[in-house]
Amino acid sequence: MDYIDYYKTLDVTKNATEAEIKKAYRKLARKYHPDLNPNDKEAEQKFKEINEANEVLSNPENRKKYDKYGKDWKHADEFEKAGYDPNQQQYSRQQQGGQTYSDFSESDFGGGDFSDFFNSMYGSGRSSRGQSKYRGQDFNAELQLDLASAYTTHKQSLTVNGKNIRITIPAGVENGQIIKIPGHGGPGANGGPNGDLYITFTIANSSDFKREGNNLYADVDLDLYTAVLGGEIYVNTFDGKVKIKVPAETQTGTKVKLKGKGFPVYKKENQFGDLYITYNLKIPTKLSQKEKELFQELAKIRNHE
């Protein structure tokens, strides 16, 4: 396998932070996503390379192995077990100046013959009776939803590594949440299991509600007369409008909790957060002459009390 510079693929430096890697990945993934580049084989290949690079560099342990072993990072555990140091280009039990590996026993490689990567890198003449199984690569994808879509459980299709996958998205998924789809990553080698697919959700909010966890927050305008005299008003929720009573002499900034009218709790059926509304008093404008006279009369009465 040829060496691939994952840092170059994501256009980051080798000293990039996890946040910088994540930001670079998201930017490039959006640019080359198959949904935005239909029938573009070059963009599709670039998207695969970006996901592969992110899979390695976004995982601190994988990144450490990659920095040390390059393209053979997946075999790091076997290298280290055998005492291999890539910086010295030798094994701890290997004789200097020779290419004899007879000091290694079968058990050094899990009970079988020398693995394929050992043979390919060091030219061992021994034939292999079996091949090690390797788990497939994990894939990462980003899925964008709006807040209304995240409110209900629904199915959605997405394209990952050139394949269409239909998944069920539970109600209540949060912005930045990552879910795992087992077995939908890269294929395993030599009969090994497939990798997994990790989906990161990006949830845009164009509604009048602010979401914090399972609770929703909204501002509601309240006319002067209802605020002073009391009454009933209708307010919006994700379930439609609900009627609530407004006590007389309600002040601007008053907060009211509507229990169970917030956001669904993730993977907990029929459980919801609360909706908190804040009243904003609206002063009437464009008063008629009669209205002004009545307000003046009210002011006189108030001032003489």
C-alpha positions in Angstrom: 0.0 0.0 0.0 1.4 3.4 -1.0 2.0 6.0 1.7 -0.8 8.6 2.0 -0.1 11.8 3.8 -3.3 12.2 5.8 -2.3 15.7 7.0 -1.9 16.8 3.4 -5.3 15.3 2.5 -7.0 17.4 5.2 -4.7 20.4 4.5 -3.5 20.7 8.1 -0.1 20.7 9.6 1.3 17.7 11.6 0.9 19.8 14.8 -2.7 20.5 14.1 -5.0 20.3 17.1 -8.1 18.0 17.3 -10.3 21.0 16.8 -8.4 22.1 13.7 -8.6 18.6 12.2 -12.3 18.5 12.9 -12.9 21.9 11.3 -10.8 21.0 8.2 -12.6 17.7 7.8 -16.1 19.3 8.0 -15.1 21.9 5.5 -13.8 19.5 3.0 -16.5 16.9 3.6 -19.2 19.5 2.7 -17.2 20.6 -0.4 -16.8 17.1 -1.8 -19.9 15.3 -0.5 -21.5 13.1 -3.2 -24.9 14.7 -2.7 -23.4 18.0 -3.8 -21.3 16.5 -6.6 -23.5 13.9 -8.4 -21.8 11.8 -11.0 -18.4 13.4 -10.2 -16.0 10.4 -9.7 -13.1 12.7 -8.8 -15.1 14.3 -6.0 -16.3 10.9 -4.8 -12.7 9.7 -4.6 -11.7 12.8 -2.8 -14.5 12.4 -0.3 -13.3 8.8 0.4 -9.8 10.0 1.0 -11.0 12.8 3.3 -13.0 10.3 5.4 -10.1 7.9 5.6 -7.7 10.7 6.7 -10.2 11.9 9.3 -10.7 8.4 10.6 -7.0 8.2 11.5 -6.2 11.7 12.6 -9.4 12.3 14.6 -8.6 9.4 16.8 -5.7 10.2 19.2 -4.5 6.6 19.4 -4.7 6.0 15.7 -3.0 9.3 15.0 -0.1 8.3 17.3 0.3 5.0 15.5 0.2 6.7 12.1 2.8 9.2 13.1 5.1 6.4 14.1 4.4 3.7 11.5 3.0 5.6 8.5 1.0 3.4 6.1 1.4 0.4 8.4 -0.2 2.0 11.4 -2.9 -0.7 11.7 -0.2 -3.2 12.5 1.3 -1.1 15.2 0.4 -3.5 18.0 2.1 -6.4 16.2 5.2 -4.3 15.4 5.5 -3.3 19.1 5.0 -6.8 20.3 7.8 -7.9 18.0 10.0 -5.0 19.3 10.2 -3.2 16.0 11.4 0.4 16.0 10.8 2.2 12.7 13.3 4.9 13.6 16.1 2.4 13.9 14.8 0.1 11.1 15.5 -3.1 13.1 14.0 -5.6 15.5 15.2 -5.8 19.0 16.2 -9.5 18.6 17.4 -9.2 15.0 21.1 -9.6 14.3 22.9 -6.6 12.9 24.1 -7.0 9.4 21.9 -10.0 8.6 18.4 -10.7 7.5 17.8 -13.7 9.6 14.5 -13.7 11.5 14.7 -17.2 12.9 14.6 -15.8 16.5 10.9 -15.1 16.1 8.6 -17.9 17.0 5.1 -18.6 15.5 3.6 -17.2 18.7 5.0 -13.7 18.0 2.4 -13.4 15.3 -0.7 -14.8 17.0 0.2 -18.5 16.6 0.3 -18.5 12.8 3.1 -18.0 10.2 4.6 -14.6 9.5 1.9 -12.1 8.6 1.7 -10.7 5.1 2.8 -7.2 6.1 6.0 -8.8 7.6 6.7 -10.7 4.4 6.0 -7.7 2.1 8.2 -5.3 4.2 11.1 -7.6 4.9 11.2 -10.1 2.1 10.9 -13.2 4.2 11.0 -16.3 2.0 8.6 -18.3 4.2 5.3 -19.1 2.6 2.2 -18.2 4.6 -0.4 -21.0 5.3 -2.9 -18.4 6.6 -3.6 -14.7 6.7 -4.5 -12.6 9.6 -8.0 -11.1 9.7 -8.2 -7.3 10.0 -11.2 -5.2 10.8 -12.3 -2.8 8.2 -11.8 0.9 8.5 -14.4 3.1 10.3 -16.1 5.8 8.2 -17.2 9.2 9.3 -20.0 11.2 7.8 -21.9 14.4 8.6 -25.7 14.7 8.3 -27.5 18.1 8.4 -31.0 18.4 9.8 -33.3 21.2 10.8 -34.8 21.4 14.3 -38.2 20.4 13.1 -36.8 17.2 11.5 -35.0 16.4 14.7 -38.3 16.6 16.6 -39.7 13.4 15.1 -38.4 9.9 14.5 -37.9 9.5 10.7 -36.0 7.7 8.0 -33.4 9.3 5.8 -31.0 8.2 3.1 -27.4 9.3 2.8 -24.5 8.4 0.6 -21.3 7.1 2.3 -18.3 6.0 0.3 -20.5 5.8 -2.8 -23.2 3.7 -1.2 -26.7 4.7 -0.3 -27.7 3.9 3.3 -31.1 4.3 4.7 -31.2 4.9 8.4 -33.8 5.7 11.1 -33.0 8.9 13.0 -34.6 8.8 16.6 -36.4 11.9 17.7 -34.4 14.2 20.0 -31.0 13.8 18.4 -28.8 16.8 19.4 -26.5 19.1 17.5 -23.0 17.5 17.4 -24.3 14.1 18.5 -22.5 11.1 17.0 -24.2 7.8 16.4 -22.7 4.5 15.3 -24.1 2.3 12.5 -22.3 -1.0 13.0 -20.9 -2.8 10.0 -21.4 0.1 7.5 -17.7 1.1 7.4 -15.0 -0.3 5.1 -14.8 -4.0 4.3 -12.6 -6.2 6.5 -9.5 -7.8 5.1 -9.1 -11.6 4.8 -12.5 -12.3 6.2 -12.3 -9.8 9.0 -15.4 -7.8 10.1 -16.5 -4.6 8.5 -15.7 -1.3 10.1 -18.5 1.0 11.5 -20.0 4.2 10.3 -20.0 7.2 12.6 -22.5 9.9 11.8 -22.2 13.4 13.3 -25.4 15.5 13.3 -25.4 19.2 12.5 -28.8 20.7 13.4 -29.8 24.1 12.0 -32.4 26.1 13.9 -34.6 28.4 11.8 -37.6 28.2 14.2 -38.7 30.7 16.9 -37.5 28.4 19.6 -34.2 28.2 21.3 -33.2 24.6 22.3 -31.1 23.7 25.4 -31.0 20.0 25.9 -34.6 18.8 26.0 -36.1 22.2 26.9 -37.3 24.8 24.5 -37.4 28.6 25.0 -39.5 31.2 23.2 -40.6 34.8 23.5 -44.3 35.6 23.2 -45.7 39.1 22.6 -48.5 40.1 25.0 -50.8 43.1 24.2 -51.3 45.7 26.8 -54.9 45.0 27.4 -54.5 41.3 28.1 -51.5 42.0 30.3 -53.5 44.5 32.4 -56.9 42.8 32.4 -55.9 39.1 32.0 -57.3 36.7 29.4 -56.4 33.8 27.2 -53.9 33.6 24.4 -52.6 30.9 22.0 -48.9 30.1 21.8 -47.0 28.0 19.3 -45.4 24.7 20.1 -44.0 21.9 17.9 -47.3 20.1 18.5 -49.3 23.1 17.3 -51.0 25.9 19.2 -52.0 25.6 22.8 -54.2 28.0 24.8 -53.0 29.4 28.1 -54.4 31.8 30.7 -52.8 35.1 31.4 -53.4 36.5 34.9 -54.4 40.1 35.2 -51.5 42.6 35.7 -48.9 40.3 34.1 -45.6 42.1 33.8 -43.3 42.1 30.8 -40.5 39.5 31.3 -42.8 37.1 33.1 -41.8 33.5 32.4 -44.2 30.6 32.2 -43.4 26.9 31.9 -45.5 24.6 29.7 -44.7 21.1 31.1 -44.0 18.4 28.5 -44.1 20.8 25.5 -40.4 20.8 25.0 -38.2 18.5 22.8 -38.4 14.7 22.8 -36.0 12.9 25.1 -33.6 10.9 22.9 -34.7 7.2 22.6 -37.2 7.6 25.4 -40.7 7.2 24.1 -43.3 9.7 25.2 -40.9 11.7 27.3 -40.4 15.4 26.6 -38.7 18.4 28.0 -40.6 21.6 28.9 -41.3 24.8 27.0 -40.5 28.1 28.7 -42.1 31.2 27.3 -41.2 34.8 28.2 -43.8 37.5 27.8 -42.8 40.7 26.0 -45.3 43.5 26.6 -46.3 45.3 23.3 -47.3 48.9 23.8 -50.1 49.9 21.3 -49.2 52.4 18.6 -51.1 54.7 16.2 -53.7 55.5 18.9 -56.9 57.2 17.9 -57.9 60.5 19.5 -60.5 58.6 21.6 -57.9 56.1 22.8 -55.6 58.9 23.8 -58.3 60.6 25.7 -59.1 57.4 27.6 -55.5 56.8 28.5 -55.3 60.4 29.7 -58.4 59.8 31.9 -56.8 56.6 33.2 -53.6 58.5 34.1 -55.6 61.2 36.0 -57.4 58.5 38.0 -54.1 56.7 38.7 -52.4 60.0 39.8 -55.3 60.9 42.2 -55.3 57.6 44.0 
